[in-house]
Amino acid sequence: MKKESKLGAGIALGCGIGAAIGIVTGNLGVWIGVGIAIGAGIGNSLTKKGGKKTILNLEI
């Protein structure tokens, strides 16, 4: 998978989970935002380069 597709998949998953929690709690706007932020973090952490994690193109 490409970097963009992993990031997009993470955001989509986070948005779905955030929407579900938002509907249950009655605070949809906040939870969609939280879900997108968490999903972007997960999608970014799935991006690896040469077996090393990358953050903003810096190898760790």
N, C-alpha and C positions, 0 to 999 in steps of 0.2 A: 504494500500500500504506500501511496505517496504521503508526504507530510500533510498536504492540504486535506486529503481524504480522512486521515486519522483525526485531525483537528476538527473537521466538519462532523465526523461521526460522534466525537466526544461532545461537541456543542449540541447536536441534535438529541443525543441521549440525555444530557443534562437538562435541556429545555423540556423534554417530555416528563422527566421525573419531577422537575420543578413545577410544571403545570399541574401534575397530579396532586402534589402536596399542597399547592396553592388552592386548588378547588376544595380539598378537604378542609383546610384551615380557614378558607374565606379571604385569603390575602394573596390573590393571584399575581399581582404585579411584582411584589417583593420576591416571591418564590421562583418566578420565571427568571428574574435577574440573578438570583443566587444559583439556580440550576445552570444557567449559561456560564457563569463564572467558574463553577466547579467542573463543568464539562470541558471548558477550554483548558483548564489546568490538567485534567486527565488526558485529553487529547494531545496536549503538548508533552506530557511525560511519556506518552507512548512513542514519541518520535525519538529514534535512536540513530546514531551515525557511527558505523564501525564498531558496534557493540558498546559504545559509550553514550551516556545520556547527553543531550545537547540542550542548552538553554541560551536562546538568542545567538545561535551559531558558536557558542563557546563550549568546548568539550570539558566535561567534568570527570 
